[in-house]
Amino acid sequence: MKKILVIQTAFIGDVILATAAIESIHDSKAYDQIDVLVRKGNESLLADHPFINKVYVWDKKQGKYKALMRLSKEVRKQQYDVVINLQRYASSGWLSFRSKAKIVAGFKNNPLSFLFTHKVMHEIGNGTHEVDRNQQLLNEVGEFVKHAPKLYPTESDFRAVRQYSQSEFIVMAPSSVWFTKQLPKNKWVELIDQLQHKQVYLIGAPSDEKYLEEIKTASAHQNCQNLAGELSLLQSAALIKNAEMTYVNDSAPLHLASSMNARVTAFFCSTVPDFGFGPLSDESFIIQSSHDLECRPCGLHGKSSCPKGHFDCGATIDVTIEAK
């Protein structure tokens, strides 16, 4: 048996984008066993994935380094032929090297990349998409056809959201971990109020419930429902798949839409599409400020507040849509 391990211990969106590499590996038919290693909290994305044999989970909050050592021993026992490390931190580099795989491929940006057998530079800002950066790494160890990211909600996931899919509907994901990645609240209200004749569902984590309720309450929409905390990630993906349109920030729900090839409109505030995390659906739209802002982008990741104090990259976005 030829076995391969894919490591991606970053955030939800990164794991979703890594599924493109899993599709490519499976399509190559070069490996009998595909395993994946993710951080705790992201394993549910890959539940019942048809191409994945095992998902290792690294719990960074409970004895981070002890857990890493235990994982290292588990991984090493498997005697992988290839380890593909899509993460750029020393911990994942150490784990990759300790695997004793015949081939260890990772990005040169990883502090321990000198221990890898194959490596490429991970360059952000030149317009290359993250899926393409991962594909470049894959191509260092073999011939792989590029695929789009893809998740696999189960039939039970689709059943769970069927009650919301009885007629045409719009999905919105207004929240983000980072304030400067988040379209301002008044803009979401303005957007919702243009869709009076449509059913609108607001989705998010349980921690987003209050924020989404504030948006719902501030709008004049009579058919807007707050589903924060009501759906799992795969159930959210199932809902998005059949939405007439999904509106998102530069955050995880954007990549959920890409994974389902669903129609999506993405708002980019402090970050820019050239970083390589834009939508990949066949029908996707990007909306950002038309103003020439010298302070944008202000960083690769979002920030907890606008460094300039005005948040013009969000406040100047035009959310006007044509009534249908």
C-alpha positions as CSV (number, residue, x, y, z in Angstrom):
1,M,0.0,0.0,0.0
2,K,1.1,3.5,-0.8
3,K,0.1,6.0,1.9
4,I,0.1,9.8,2.0
5,L,-0.6,12.2,4.8
6,V,-1.8,15.8,4.2
7,I,-1.2,18.3,7.1
8,Q,-3.2,21.5,7.5
9,T,-3.4,22.7,11.0
10,A,-4.6,26.3,10.3
11,F,-8.1,27.6,10.2
12,I,-11.4,26.4,8.8
13,G,-11.0,28.1,5.5
14,D,-7.5,26.7,5.0
15,V,-8.7,23.2,5.6
16,I,-11.5,23.7,3.1
17,L,-9.1,24.9,0.5
18,A,-6.8,21.9,1.3
19,T,-9.6,19.6,0.1
20,A,-8.6,20.6,-3.5
21,A,-5.3,18.8,-2.9
22,I,-7.2,15.8,-1.5
23,E,-9.3,15.6,-4.7
24,S,-6.2,15.8,-6.8
25,I,-4.4,13.0,-4.9
26,H,-7.5,10.8,-5.1
27,D,-7.9,11.5,-8.8
28,S,-4.2,10.4,-9.4
29,K,-4.9,6.9,-8.1
30,A,-1.3,6.9,-7.0
31,Y,-2.1,6.2,-3.3
32,D,-4.1,3.6,-1.6
33,Q,-4.6,5.5,1.6
34,I,-5.1,9.3,2.2
35,D,-4.9,10.6,5.7
36,V,-5.2,14.1,7.0
37,L,-4.1,16.0,10.1
38,V,-6.0,19.1,11.3
39,R,-6.4,21.1,14.5
40,K,-9.2,20.3,16.9
41,G,-12.5,21.9,15.8
42,N,-11.9,21.4,12.1
43,E,-12.3,17.6,11.9
44,S,-16.1,17.9,11.4
45,L,-15.4,19.4,8.0
46,L,-14.0,16.0,6.9
47,A,-16.6,13.8,8.5
48,D,-17.6,10.9,6.3
49,H,-15.3,12.2,3.5
50,P,-15.3,9.4,0.9
51,F,-11.6,9.7,0.0
52,I,-10.1,10.1,3.5
53,N,-9.1,7.0,5.5
54,K,-8.2,8.7,8.8
55,V,-8.3,12.2,10.3
56,Y,-5.7,13.0,13.0
57,V,-6.8,15.8,15.4
58,W,-4.3,18.0,17.1
59,D,-5.8,19.6,20.2
60,K,-3.6,22.8,20.7
61,K,-5.5,23.9,23.8
62,Q,-5.0,20.8,25.9
63,G,-1.3,20.2,26.4
64,K,-0.3,21.5,23.0
65,Y,3.2,19.9,22.8
66,K,2.4,16.7,24.6
67,A,-0.4,16.2,22.1
68,L,2.0,16.9,19.3
69,M,4.4,14.3,20.6
70,R,1.6,11.7,20.8
71,L,0.5,12.5,17.3
72,S,4.1,12.3,16.1
73,K,4.3,8.7,17.4
74,E,1.0,7.8,15.8
75,V,2.0,9.2,12.4
76,R,5.5,7.6,12.5
77,K,4.0,4.2,13.0
78,Q,2.0,4.5,9.8
79,Q,5.3,4.6,7.7
80,Y,3.9,7.1,5.2
81,D,5.4,7.2,1.7
82,V,4.7,10.9,1.4
83,V,3.8,13.7,3.8
84,I,2.5,16.9,2.3
85,N,2.7,19.8,4.8
86,L,0.5,22.7,3.7
87,Q,1.2,24.6,7.0
88,R,4.1,27.0,7.5
89,Y,4.8,26.8,11.2
90,A,7.7,25.0,12.9
91,S,5.4,22.6,14.7
92,S,4.0,21.1,11.5
93,G,7.5,21.1,10.0
94,W,8.8,19.1,13.0
95,L,5.9,16.7,12.8
96,S,6.5,16.2,9.1
97,F,10.2,15.4,9.6
98,R,9.5,13.1,12.5
99,S,7.2,11.1,10.4
100,K,10.2,9.6,8.6
101,A,8.3,9.5,5.4
102,K,10.3,8.8,2.3
103,I,9.2,12.1,0.8
104,V,8.4,15.2,2.9
105,A,7.1,18.2,0.9
106,G,6.4,21.6,2.4
107,F,6.8,25.3,1.8
108,K,10.2,27.0,2.0
109,N,8.6,29.5,4.4
110,N,8.4,26.8,7.1
111,P,11.3,27.4,9.6
112,L,12.2,23.7,9.3
113,S,12.0,23.4,5.5
114,F,15.7,22.5,5.4
115,L,14.5,19.1,6.7
116,F,12.1,18.5,3.8
117,T,13.0,16.5,0.7
118,H,10.8,18.8,-1.6
119,K,9.8,22.4,-1.2
120,V,8.5,25.5,-3.0
121,M,8.1,29.1,-1.9
122,H,4.7,30.2,-0.6
123,E,4.2,33.6,-2.1
124,I,1.2,35.8,-1.1
125,G,0.2,39.0,-2.8
126,N,0.9,38.2,-6.5
127,G,-2.7,37.0,-7.3
128,T,-1.9,33.3,-7.0
129,H,-4.7,31.5,-5.3
130,E,-4.0,29.3,-2.2
131,V,-5.3,26.3,-4.1
132,D,-2.7,26.9,-6.8
133,R,0.0,27.4,-4.2
134,N,-0.9,24.0,-2.7
135,Q,-1.0,22.5,-6.2
136,Q,2.5,23.8,-6.9
137,L,3.7,21.8,-3.8
138,L,1.8,18.7,-4.9
139,N,3.5,18.9,-8.3
140,E,6.9,18.7,-6.7
141,V,6.2,15.1,-5.8
142,G,4.2,13.8,-8.8
143,E,1.8,14.6,-11.6
144,F,-1.6,15.8,-10.3
145,V,-4.5,17.4,-12.0
146,K,-5.8,20.5,-10.3
147,H,-9.2,20.3,-8.7
148,A,-11.5,22.7,-6.9
149,P,-12.0,22.3,-3.1
150,K,-14.9,20.1,-2.3
151,L,-16.8,19.1,0.9
152,Y,-19.2,16.2,1.3
153,P,-22.3,17.0,3.4
154,T,-24.2,13.8,4.1
155,E,-27.8,13.1,3.3
156,S,-28.6,13.8,6.9
157,D,-27.0,17.2,6.5
158,F,-29.2,18.0,3.6
159,R,-32.3,16.7,5.5
160,A,-31.4,19.0,8.4
161,V,-31.7,22.1,6.2
162,R,-34.6,21.0,4.0
163,Q,-37.0,22.9,6.1
164,Y,-35.3,26.1,5.1
165,S,-35.2,25.2,1.4
166,Q,-38.9,25.1,0.5
167,S,-38.7,28.2,-1.6
168,E,-36.0,30.5,-3.0
169,F,-33.8,32.0,-0.3
170,I,-30.7,34.1,0.3
171,V,-27.9,33.2,2.8
172,M,-25.7,35.8,4.5
173,A,-22.7,35.3,6.8
174,P,-22.1,38.7,8.3
175,S,-19.6,37.9,11.0
176,S,-15.8,37.3,11.0
177,V,-13.2,36.6,13.6
178,W,-11.6,39.9,12.5
179,F,-13.3,43.2,12.7
180,T,-11.6,44.7,9.6
181,K,-12.7,41.7,7.5
182,Q,-16.3,42.3,8.4
183,L,-18.6,44.4,6.3
184,P,-20.0,47.0,8.6
185,K,-23.3,46.2,10.4
186,N,-25.2,49.0,8.7
187,K,-24.1,47.7,5.3
188,W,-25.6,44.3,6.0
189,V,-28.8,45.9,7.1
190,E,-28.9,47.9,3.9
191,L,-28.3,44.8,1.9
192,I,-31.1,42.8,3.7
193,D,-33.6,45.7,3.2
194,Q,-33.2,45.5,-0.5
195,L,-34.4,41.9,-0.5
196,Q,-37.8,42.3,1.1
197,H,-39.4,39.7,-1.3
198,K,-36.8,37.1,-0.5
199,Q,-36.4,34.7,2.5
200,V,-33.0,35.6,4.1
201,Y,-31.1,33.3,6.5
202,L,-28.2,34.6,8.6
203,I,-25.7,32.0,9.5
204,G,-22.8,31.9,11.9
205,A,-21.3,30.3,15.0
206,P,-23.1,30.3,18.4
207,S,-20.9,33.2,19.4
208,D,-22.3,35.2,16.5
209,E,-25.9,34.9,17.7
210,K,-26.1,38.3,19.3
211,Y,-24.4,40.2,16.5
212,L,-26.7,38.6,13.9
213,E,-29.7,39.3,16.0
214,E,-28.7,43.0,16.1
215,I,-28.5,43.0,12.3
216,K,-31.9,41.3,11.9
217,T,-33.6,43.6,14.4
218,A,-32.1,46.7,12.7
219,S,-33.5,45.7,9.3
220,A,-37.1,46.2,8.2
221,H,-37.1,42.7,6.6
222,Q,-40.1,40.6,7.6
223,N,-38.6,37.2,6.5
224,C,-35.1,37.3,7.9
225,Q,-34.1,34.4,10.2
226,N,-31.1,34.2,12.5
227,L,-29.6,30.6,12.3
228,A,-26.4,31.4,14.3
229,G,-25.4,28.2,16.1
230,E,-28.2,26.2,14.6
231,L,-26.2,24.5,11.9
232,S,-23.0,22.5,11.7
233,L,-20.3,23.5,9.2
234,L,-21.4,20.8,6.8
235,Q,-25.1,21.7,7.3
236,S,-24.2,25.3,6.5
237,A,-22.5,24.0,3.3
238,A,-25.6,22.1,2.4
239,L,-27.8,25.2,2.9
240,I,-25.4,27.4,0.8
241,K,-25.4,24.9,-2.0
242,N,-29.1,25.6,-2.8
243,A,-29.2,29.3,-2.0
244,E,-30.0,31.8,-4.8
245,M,-27.0,33.7,-3.5
246,T,-24.8,33.7,-0.5
247,Y,-23.2,36.9,0.7
248,V,-20.0,36.6,2.7
249,N,-16.9,38.4,4.0
250,D,-13.3,37.2,3.3
251,S,-13.8,34.4,5.8
252,A,-14.7,30.7,6.2
253,P,-18.2,30.8,4.7
254,L,-16.7,32.1,1.4
255,H,-14.8,28.9,1.2
256,L,-17.8,26.8,2.2
257,A,-19.5,28.3,-0.9
258,S,-16.5,27.5,-3.1
259,S,-16.5,23.9,-1.8
260,M,-20.2,23.5,-3.0
261,N,-19.7,25.5,-6.2
262,A,-22.5,27.7,-5.0
263,R,-23.3,31.2,-6.2
264,V,-21.5,33.7,-3.9
265,T,-20.8,37.4,-3.5
266,A,-17.7,38.2,-1.3
267,F,-17.0,41.5,0.3
268,F,-13.4,42.4,0.8
269,C,-12.7,45.1,3.3
270,S,-9.1,45.4,4.7
271,T,-7.8,42.4,2.8
272,V,-7.6,42.0,-1.0
273,P,-8.3,39.2,-3.4
274,D,-4.7,39.2,-4.6
275,F,-3.8,37.5,-1.4
276,G,-5.2,34.4,-3.0
277,F,-8.3,33.6,-0.9
278,G,-11.1,34.7,-3.2
279,P,-14.1,32.7,-4.3
280,L,-13.7,29.8,-6.7
281,S,-17.4,29.0,-7.6
282,D,-18.4,29.2,-11.3
283,E,-20.7,32.1,-10.4
284,S,-18.8,34.3,-8.0
285,F,-18.6,38.0,-7.5
286,I,-16.2,40.2,-5.5
287,I,-17.2,43.6,-4.1
288,Q,-14.7,46.0,-2.6
289,S,-14.3,49.7,-2.1
290,S,-13.9,51.7,-5.3
291,H,-11.9,54.3,-3.4
292,D,-8.1,54.5,-3.8
293,L,-7.2,53.9,-0.1
294,E,-3.4,54.1,0.6
295,C,-3.9,52.1,3.8
296,R,-5.4,49.1,2.1
297,P,-4.5,46.3,2.6
298,C,-3.4,46.9,6.2
299,G,-2.2,43.3,6.7
300,L,-2.5,39.7,5.5
301,H,-5.0,38.9,8.2
302,G,-7.8,41.1,9.6
303,K,-7.3,43.3,12.6
304,S,-9.5,43.8,15.7
305,S,-9.9,47.5,14.8
306,C,-9.1,49.9,12.0
307,P,-5.5,51.2,12.5
308,K,-6.5,54.5,11.0
309,G,-9.8,54.7,13.0
310,H,-12.1,55.3,10.0
311,F,-12.5,51.8,8.5
312,D,-13.1,53.4,5.1
313,C,-12.3,50.1,3.3
314,G,-15.6,48.8,4.7
315,A,-17.6,52.0,5.0
316,T,-17.2,52.9,1.4
317,I,-18.3,49.6,-0.1
318,D,-21.5,50.0,-2.2
319,V,-23.9,47.1,-1.5
320,T,-26.6,48.3,-3.9
321,I,-28.1,45.5,-5.8
322,E,-30.7,45.4,-8.6
323,A,-34.1,44.3,-7.5
324,K,-35.3,41.1,-9.1
